[in-house]
Amino acid sequence: MNDVVLSCRGLTAAHNGHKALHDVNLDIVKGEWLGLIGPNGAGKSTLLRSITGLVSHEGIVNLADGRCPTPTDVALLPQNPVLPVGMTVAEYALLGRTAHIGWLSRESREDRQIVSAVLQRLELTKLTGRPIVNLSGGETQRVLLARALAQQASTLLLDEPTSALDIGHQTIVLELLEELRHTEKLTIVSAMHDLTVAAYFADRLALIHHGKILAHGAPEEVIDAQLLSEVYETPLTVRYIENHILVLPKTHIIENSKAASTRPQSPTNPIRKEA
């Protein structure tokens, strides 16, 4: 595979006394959005944390040049981050520069300029002095993203980045990430619970179940009704509406609906956005 920026080989990890990942082999391609899907507890979060070295694991996680990833290479936006009481938006975003600041050193003028530019890019300038714990859900998510972007890593790892947001804020955050992927030349790996959303935004999907990758490829290749129904242990139906993939519980589908259609002969993935 061309332009591989990070590879996992034989990745195995335990969580709370049981194996959460089993012999995972995965390549991450430069500039792509790779979506990790699968039921709760499948191993998605453990995979992301293993890549960053936050979880002890066996196997190999290497960059294209053979090095192990460092905080200057990959940035993780966790699902439930700790939000320090009393810390302002600007102070929290500045934590993203930690990987670039020497031991016992203080942030430089350049570090502050980088953070200021990120906050401006995410339209957070007016909130710089606000305590982070006093923000709305959508504002908090943007601040978490600001910290990750301030880290200036080329690969961004997202663990359910919109799980706590309403549909409006979900769309705003995901569209912002898609825009930043192109303008900032980012590679994105994201654990996602909504299969329809994952199919819309991701270039490629990896379906994880019981710590193993069962399928990976383009969304139209991985989003298979029978396979997903077995993995999620509930009847699911896959439909295409104007070439957009839609995954819904089968009992909620009106099979004869004019809006529902069968899989096209040559489906076009609507998410193939031009860089």
C-alpha positions as CSV (number, residue, x, y, z in Angstrom):
1,M,0.0,0.0,0.0
2,N,1.4,3.4,-1.0
3,D,2.2,6.3,1.4
4,V,1.8,4.2,4.6
5,V,2.6,6.5,7.5
6,L,2.1,4.0,10.4
7,S,1.8,0.2,10.6
8,C,0.7,-2.2,13.3
9,R,1.9,-5.8,13.1
10,G,0.8,-8.5,15.5
11,L,-0.6,-6.0,17.9
12,T,-1.9,-7.6,21.0
13,A,-3.0,-5.9,24.2
14,A,-4.8,-6.6,27.4
15,H,-7.3,-4.5,29.3
16,N,-8.6,-5.2,32.8
17,G,-7.1,-8.7,32.8
18,H,-8.4,-9.9,29.4
19,K,-7.1,-9.5,25.9
20,A,-8.6,-6.5,24.2
21,L,-6.6,-6.8,20.9
22,H,-5.6,-10.1,19.2
23,D,-2.8,-10.0,16.6
24,V,-4.0,-6.8,14.8
25,N,-2.3,-6.0,11.5
26,L,-3.2,-2.6,10.1
27,D,-1.7,0.1,7.8
28,I,-2.6,3.7,8.1
29,V,-2.2,5.7,4.8
30,K,-1.1,9.3,4.7
31,G,-3.9,11.8,4.3
32,E,-6.8,9.3,4.7
33,W,-9.6,9.2,7.2
34,L,-9.7,5.7,8.6
35,G,-12.8,4.9,10.6
36,L,-12.8,2.2,13.3
37,I,-16.2,0.6,13.8
38,G,-17.5,-2.2,16.0
39,P,-19.6,-2.7,19.2
40,N,-18.7,-1.3,22.6
41,G,-15.7,-3.2,24.0
42,A,-14.6,-4.4,20.6
43,G,-11.1,-2.9,21.1
44,K,-11.3,0.4,19.2
45,S,-10.1,2.5,22.1
46,T,-7.4,0.1,23.1
47,L,-6.1,0.1,19.5
48,L,-5.8,3.9,19.6
49,R,-4.2,4.0,23.0
50,S,-1.8,1.2,21.9
51,I,-0.6,3.3,19.0
52,T,0.2,6.2,21.3
53,G,1.9,3.9,23.8
54,L,-0.6,4.5,26.6
55,V,-1.4,0.8,26.7
56,S,1.2,-1.9,27.2
57,H,1.1,-4.2,24.2
58,E,2.9,-6.9,22.3
59,G,3.8,-6.6,18.6
60,I,5.1,-3.7,16.6
61,V,3.8,-0.2,16.0
62,N,6.1,1.7,13.7
63,L,6.2,4.8,11.5
64,A,7.2,4.6,7.9
65,D,10.8,5.4,8.9
66,G,10.9,2.5,11.4
67,R,10.6,4.7,14.5
68,C,8.0,4.2,17.3
69,P,5.4,7.0,17.3
70,T,6.0,9.9,19.6
71,P,3.7,12.8,20.7
72,T,5.2,14.8,17.8
73,D,4.0,12.2,15.4
74,V,0.5,11.2,16.7
75,A,-2.0,13.2,18.8
76,L,-4.8,11.5,20.7
77,L,-8.2,13.1,21.4
78,P,-9.6,10.7,24.1
79,Q,-13.2,10.0,24.7
80,N,-13.4,11.1,28.3
81,P,-10.5,13.5,28.9
82,V,-9.8,15.0,32.3
83,L,-10.8,18.7,32.3
84,P,-8.8,20.5,35.1
85,V,-10.9,22.7,37.3
86,G,-9.8,26.3,37.0
87,M,-7.8,25.9,33.8
88,T,-8.8,28.3,31.0
89,V,-9.3,27.5,27.4
90,A,-5.9,29.1,26.4
91,E,-4.1,27.2,29.2
92,Y,-5.6,23.9,28.2
93,A,-4.8,24.3,24.5
94,L,-1.2,25.2,25.5
95,L,-0.9,21.7,27.0
96,G,-0.7,20.5,23.4
97,R,2.8,22.1,23.1
98,T,4.2,19.9,26.0
99,A,5.8,17.5,23.5
100,H,7.8,20.3,22.0
101,I,8.9,21.9,25.3
102,G,12.2,20.7,26.9
103,W,12.4,19.3,30.4
104,L,12.0,22.0,33.0
105,S,11.6,24.6,30.2
106,R,8.7,27.0,29.7
107,E,6.6,27.6,26.7
108,S,8.1,30.0,24.2
109,R,6.7,32.9,22.3
110,E,6.5,30.5,19.3
111,D,4.4,28.0,21.3
112,R,2.0,30.7,22.3
113,Q,1.7,31.9,18.7
114,I,0.9,28.4,17.5
115,V,-1.8,28.0,20.1
116,S,-3.2,31.4,19.3
117,A,-3.4,30.5,15.6
118,V,-5.2,27.3,16.4
119,L,-7.7,28.9,18.7
120,Q,-8.4,31.5,16.0
121,R,-8.8,28.7,13.4
122,L,-11.4,27.0,15.6
123,E,-13.2,30.3,16.4
124,L,-12.3,30.0,20.1
125,T,-10.5,33.4,20.5
126,K,-13.3,35.0,22.4
127,L,-13.3,32.1,24.9
128,T,-9.5,32.0,25.7
129,G,-10.0,33.3,29.3
130,R,-13.0,31.1,30.1
131,P,-12.7,28.1,32.4
132,I,-12.9,25.0,30.3
133,V,-15.3,23.3,32.7
134,N,-17.9,26.1,32.0
135,L,-18.1,25.5,28.3
136,S,-20.9,23.9,26.3
137,G,-20.5,20.5,24.8
138,G,-19.7,21.8,21.4
139,E,-17.3,24.4,22.7
140,T,-15.5,21.8,24.9
141,Q,-15.1,19.5,21.9
142,R,-13.5,22.3,19.9
143,V,-11.1,23.1,22.8
144,L,-10.1,19.4,23.0
145,L,-9.4,19.5,19.3
146,A,-7.4,22.7,19.7
147,R,-5.1,21.0,22.2
148,A,-4.6,18.1,19.8
149,L,-3.9,20.4,16.8
150,A,-1.5,22.5,18.9
151,Q,0.5,19.4,19.2
152,Q,1.2,19.7,15.5
153,A,1.3,15.9,14.9
154,S,0.6,14.7,11.4
155,T,-1.7,11.9,12.5
156,L,-4.8,12.6,14.7
157,L,-6.3,9.8,16.7
158,L,-10.0,10.4,17.7
159,D,-11.8,8.2,20.2
160,E,-15.6,8.8,19.6
161,P,-15.1,12.5,19.0
162,T,-18.8,13.3,18.9
163,S,-20.3,10.8,21.3
164,A,-21.5,13.5,23.8
165,L,-22.7,16.0,21.2
166,D,-26.2,16.5,19.7
167,I,-26.6,16.0,15.9
168,G,-26.0,19.7,15.1
169,H,-22.7,19.9,17.0
170,Q,-21.7,16.4,15.7
171,T,-22.0,17.7,12.1
172,I,-20.1,20.9,12.9
173,V,-17.2,19.0,14.5
174,L,-16.9,16.3,11.8
175,E,-17.1,18.8,8.9
176,L,-14.4,20.8,10.7
177,L,-12.2,17.8,11.0
178,E,-12.8,17.0,7.3
179,E,-11.8,20.5,6.3
180,L,-8.7,20.4,8.6
181,R,-7.7,17.1,7.1
182,H,-7.1,18.8,3.8
183,T,-5.9,22.3,4.9
184,E,-3.5,21.0,7.6
185,K,-2.6,17.8,5.7
186,L,-3.7,15.6,8.5
187,T,-4.2,11.8,8.7
188,I,-7.2,10.9,10.8
189,V,-8.0,7.6,12.6
190,S,-11.3,7.7,14.4
191,A,-13.3,5.3,16.5
192,M,-16.9,5.9,15.5
193,H,-20.1,4.4,16.9
194,D,-22.6,5.7,14.2
195,L,-22.2,3.5,11.2
196,T,-23.9,5.9,8.8
197,V,-21.7,8.8,9.9
198,A,-18.6,6.6,9.7
199,A,-19.5,5.5,6.1
200,Y,-20.1,9.2,5.1
201,F,-16.8,10.6,6.4
202,A,-14.3,7.8,6.3
203,D,-12.3,6.9,3.2
204,R,-11.7,3.4,4.7
205,L,-13.3,1.4,7.5
206,A,-11.9,-1.3,9.8
207,L,-14.5,-3.4,11.5
208,I,-13.3,-4.6,14.9
209,H,-14.9,-7.4,16.9
210,H,-13.5,-9.2,20.0
211,G,-10.2,-7.5,19.4
212,K,-9.8,-8.6,15.8
213,I,-10.2,-6.9,12.5
214,L,-13.0,-8.8,10.7
215,A,-13.1,-6.6,7.6
216,H,-11.4,-3.5,6.2
217,G,-11.7,-1.6,3.0
218,A,-13.9,1.1,1.4
219,P,-17.2,1.8,3.2
220,E,-19.2,0.1,0.6
221,E,-17.1,-3.0,1.0
222,V,-17.3,-3.2,4.8
223,I,-20.9,-2.0,5.4
224,D,-22.6,-5.3,4.8
225,A,-26.0,-6.0,6.4
226,Q,-25.4,-9.6,7.2
227,L,-21.9,-9.1,8.7
228,L,-22.9,-6.1,10.7
229,S,-26.1,-7.8,12.0
230,E,-24.0,-10.7,13.3
231,V,-21.3,-8.4,14.9
232,Y,-23.8,-6.0,16.5
233,E,-26.2,-8.9,17.4
234,T,-29.2,-7.1,16.0
235,P,-30.9,-7.1,12.6
236,L,-29.6,-4.3,10.5
237,T,-30.4,-3.1,7.0
238,V,-28.2,-1.2,4.6
239,R,-29.7,1.1,2.1
240,Y,-28.4,3.6,-0.5
241,I,-30.1,7.0,-0.8
242,E,-28.6,9.1,-3.5
243,N,-25.5,7.0,-3.2
244,H,-25.2,7.7,0.5
245,I,-24.9,4.6,2.7
246,L,-27.6,4.3,5.4
247,V,-27.5,1.7,8.2
248,L,-30.7,1.3,10.2
249,P,-32.3,-1.3,12.4
250,K,-34.2,-3.6,10.1
251,T,-37.4,-3.3,12.1
252,H,-37.5,0.4,11.4
253,I,-37.2,0.1,7.7
254,I,-40.3,0.2,5.4
255,E,-39.0,-2.2,2.8
256,N,-41.3,-0.7,0.1
257,S,-40.4,2.9,0.8
258,K,-39.6,4.9,-2.3
259,A,-36.6,6.4,-0.5
260,A,-35.0,3.0,0.0
261,S,-33.1,1.4,-2.8
262,T,-31.0,-1.7,-3.3
263,R,-27.2,-1.6,-3.6
264,P,-26.2,0.1,-6.9
265,Q,-24.2,-1.9,-9.4
266,S,-21.3,0.5,-9.2
267,P,-21.8,2.5,-6.0
268,T,-20.0,5.8,-5.8
269,N,-18.7,6.7,-2.4
270,P,-19.9,10.2,-1.7
271,I,-17.2,10.9,0.7
272,R,-14.3,10.9,-1.8
273,K,-13.6,14.6,-1.3
274,E,-11.0,16.3,-3.3
275,A,-7.9,17.5,-1.3
